Each structure stands twice: as structure tokens, then as C-alpha cells.
């Protein structure tokens, strides 16, 4: 594990250029995480004002949204700052969101499913663009630059 992480430890004078595709993916993933935190606030408000069928379930779901939204937001910020650890969380999130988008699209809610699917595909495309792959591999010593 220590060998894998040595690519992220740079000397003081050495800087690494993070590809634009990684920064774009980070921005998209951070946006998704922020939306998760907005959902958390909405669930708390719905639970507090009594319009939820079960306020307890609303609060529990808000807690779940806080954990997931926070993790996804952190991954997006990490990618924008050039941290390789964010890519795994971001990739898994996009794959899960593609399933959610498909479900929305086939459940007569294409107005939600189509934008969500396009957002997830855009983030996945940025995460696995050739420049992103070279950057990721270089951090683990797989290729020489």
C-alpha cells in the first residue's frame, strides 16, 4: 500500500499537473454531492413541518443523504485538488446513478432520468478519458512520464 501511495508524495519543489478531465469530473461529482446535501435539508424540513408520512423515516433518510452526499462531495473536491483517492468513490457513484437514471426513465419520469443519466455519463467519460487514465496510472508508477 505504501508503494502505491508514494506517487502522491511530492517534494516541495515538484508539482504535478492535474488534467482538465479530472478537474471536470471532480466538479461534476462535487455538484452531485452538493445535491445530496440539499436533499438532506429538504428531508429534514419535510420531517419537521409534518408533511412526511413518517417524520422518523424522513430524518433517517436525511442522515443517510448527509453521509453519502458528504462523501461524494469530498471525493469531488479531492479530484479537483488532484487527489487520486476520489476516483474510486466517484466511479462507484456514477455507476449507481446510472441505475437510478434508468429506473427513473423507465418509470415514466424521463424528465429526471435523462439529465441524471447524462450527468453520470459525462462524469464517467471524464473519469476514464485517456488523460485521466494516464494521470491515474502515473501516480502508481505504472507508466513513465
C-alpha positions as CSV (number, residue, x, y, z in Angstrom):
1,X,0.0,0.0,0.0
2,X,2.8,2.4,0.8
3,X,4.3,1.8,-2.6
4,X,1.0,2.7,-4.2
5,X,0.8,6.0,-2.3
6,X,4.3,7.1,-2.9
7,X,3.1,8.7,-6.2
8,X,1.1,11.3,-4.2
9,X,4.1,12.3,-2.1
10,X,5.9,15.0,-4.0
11,X,8.9,17.1,-2.9
12,X,8.4,20.7,-2.1
13,X,9.6,22.0,-5.5
14,X,7.9,19.4,-7.6
15,X,4.3,19.9,-8.9
16,X,2.0,17.6,-10.7
17,X,-0.3,18.8,-13.4
18,X,-3.8,17.5,-12.9
19,X,-5.6,17.0,-16.3
20,X,-8.6,19.2,-17.1
21,X,-10.7,16.0,-17.5
22,X,-10.0,15.1,-13.8
23,X,-11.0,18.5,-12.7
24,X,-14.2,18.4,-14.8
25,X,-15.1,15.1,-13.3
26,X,-14.4,16.5,-9.8
27,X,-16.7,19.4,-10.4
28,X,-19.5,17.1,-11.7
29,X,-19.1,14.8,-8.7
30,X,-18.9,17.7,-6.2
31,X,-22.2,19.0,-7.8
32,X,-23.8,15.6,-7.2
33,X,-22.6,15.6,-3.6
34,X,-23.9,19.1,-3.0
35,X,-27.3,18.0,-4.4
36,X,-27.2,15.1,-1.9
37,X,-26.8,17.6,0.9
38,X,-29.6,19.7,-0.5
39,X,-31.8,16.6,-0.4
40,X,-30.8,16.2,3.3
41,X,-32.0,19.7,4.1
42,X,-35.3,19.1,2.2
43,X,-35.9,15.8,4.1
44,X,-35.3,17.5,7.4
45,X,-37.7,20.3,6.6
46,X,-40.4,17.8,5.3
47,X,-40.0,15.8,8.5
48,X,-40.2,18.9,10.7
49,X,-43.2,20.5,9.1
50,X,-45.3,17.3,9.4
51,X,-45.9,16.7,5.7
52,X,-43.9,13.5,5.7
53,X,-45.8,10.2,6.2
54,X,-43.3,9.3,8.8
55,X,-41.0,12.0,10.3
56,X,-38.7,9.4,11.7
57,X,-38.1,7.9,8.3
58,X,-37.6,11.3,6.9
59,X,-34.9,12.1,9.5
60,X,-33.2,8.7,9.0
61,X,-33.1,9.2,5.2
62,X,-31.7,12.7,5.8
63,X,-28.9,11.2,7.8
64,X,-28.2,8.7,5.0
65,X,-28.2,11.5,2.5
66,X,-25.8,13.5,4.7
67,X,-23.3,10.6,4.9
68,X,-23.5,9.8,1.1
69,X,-23.7,13.4,0.0
70,X,-20.7,14.4,2.2
71,X,-18.6,11.5,0.9
72,X,-19.4,12.3,-2.7
73,X,-18.8,16.0,-2.2
74,X,-15.4,15.2,-0.6
75,X,-14.5,12.9,-3.5
76,X,-15.3,15.6,-6.0
77,X,-13.3,18.2,-4.1
78,X,-10.5,15.7,-3.8
79,X,-10.5,15.1,-7.6
80,X,-10.5,18.9,-8.3
81,X,-7.4,19.2,-5.9
82,X,-5.6,16.3,-7.7
83,X,-6.2,13.5,-5.1
84,X,-6.4,10.1,-6.7
85,X,-8.5,8.5,-3.9
86,X,-11.6,10.4,-5.1
87,X,-11.7,8.5,-8.3
88,X,-13.0,5.2,-6.8
89,X,-15.8,6.9,-4.9
90,X,-16.7,9.0,-8.0
91,X,-16.8,5.9,-10.3
92,X,-18.9,3.9,-8.0
93,X,-21.3,6.8,-7.5
94,X,-21.7,7.3,-11.3
95,X,-22.4,3.6,-11.8
96,X,-25.1,3.7,-9.1
97,X,-26.6,6.8,-10.6
98,X,-26.8,5.2,-14.0
99,X,-29.0,2.6,-12.4
100,X,-31.2,5.2,-10.8
101,X,-31.4,7.2,-14.0
102,X,-32.5,4.0,-15.9
103,X,-35.2,3.3,-13.2
104,X,-36.5,6.9,-13.5
105,X,-36.5,6.8,-17.2
106,X,-38.4,3.5,-17.4
107,X,-40.8,4.7,-14.6
108,X,-42.4,7.4,-16.7
109,X,-40.1,10.1,-15.2
110,X,-37.7,10.8,-18.2
111,X,-37.5,14.5,-17.2
112,X,-35.5,13.4,-14.2
113,X,-33.9,10.2,-15.6
114,X,-32.4,11.8,-18.8
115,X,-30.5,14.6,-17.1
116,X,-29.3,12.4,-14.3
117,X,-28.1,9.8,-16.9
118,X,-26.3,12.4,-18.9
119,X,-24.6,13.8,-15.8
120,X,-23.4,10.4,-14.8
121,X,-22.2,9.5,-18.3
122,X,-20.4,12.9,-18.5
123,X,-18.6,12.3,-15.2
124,X,-17.7,8.7,-16.2
125,X,-16.4,9.9,-19.6
126,X,-14.2,12.4,-17.8
127,X,-13.0,9.9,-15.2
128,X,-11.9,7.5,-17.9
129,X,-10.7,9.9,-20.6
130,X,-7.2,9.0,-21.8
131,X,-5.6,11.9,-20.0
132,X,-7.3,10.9,-16.7
133,X,-6.1,7.3,-17.1
134,X,-2.5,8.4,-17.8
135,X,-2.6,10.7,-14.7
136,X,-4.0,7.9,-12.5
137,X,-1.5,5.3,-13.7
138,X,1.4,7.7,-13.3
139,X,0.6,8.1,-9.6
140,X,1.0,4.4,-9.1
141,X,4.3,4.1,-11.0
142,X,2.6,2.2,-13.9
143,X,4.0,4.4,-16.6
144,X,6.9,6.7,-17.0
145,X,6.2,10.3,-18.0
